[in-house]
């Protein structure tokens, strides 16, 4: 089942890449930016928590 899900995901991303590369790039940029912001928030929260000790 896991292999099927991975295969479907790869086919979907490949189709998206060939039909709308600009849309895929924009979505990837948005996701990467959101992930970076979340990571910064998490590390700042850890720093604040340790600093509270």
C-alpha positions in Angstrom: 0.0 0.0 0.0 2.8 2.4 0.9 4.5 1.8 -2.5 1.2 2.6 -4.3 0.8 5.9 -2.5 4.4 6.9 -3.3 3.9 5.9 -6.9 0.7 7.9 -7.2 2.4 10.9 -5.6 5.3 10.7 -8.0 3.0 10.5 -11.0 0.9 13.4 -9.7 4.0 15.6 -9.2 5.4 14.6 -12.6 2.1 15.5 -14.3 1.9 18.8 -12.5 5.5 19.5 -13.4 4.8 19.0 -17.1 1.4 20.7 -17.2 2.0 23.7 -15.0 5.7 24.2 -14.0 5.2 27.8 -12.8 2.3 26.7 -10.5 4.5 23.9 -9.1 7.3 26.4 -8.5 5.0 28.9 -6.8 3.5 26.2 -4.6 7.0 24.9 -3.7 8.2 28.4 -2.8 5.1 29.0 -0.6 5.5 25.6 1.2 9.2 26.2 1.7 8.6 29.7 3.1 6.0 28.4 5.4 8.2 25.6 6.6 11.1 28.0 7.2 8.8 30.4 9.2 7.5 27.4 11.3 11.1 26.3 12.0 12.1 29.8 13.1 9.1 30.0 15.4 9.9 26.6 16.9 13.5 27.4 17.6 12.6 30.8 19.1 10.1 29.0 21.3 12.8 26.6 22.4 15.2 29.4 23.1 12.6 31.3 25.1 11.7 28.1 27.1 15.4 27.5 27.9 15.9 31.1 28.8 13.0 31.0 31.2 14.9 28.5 33.3 
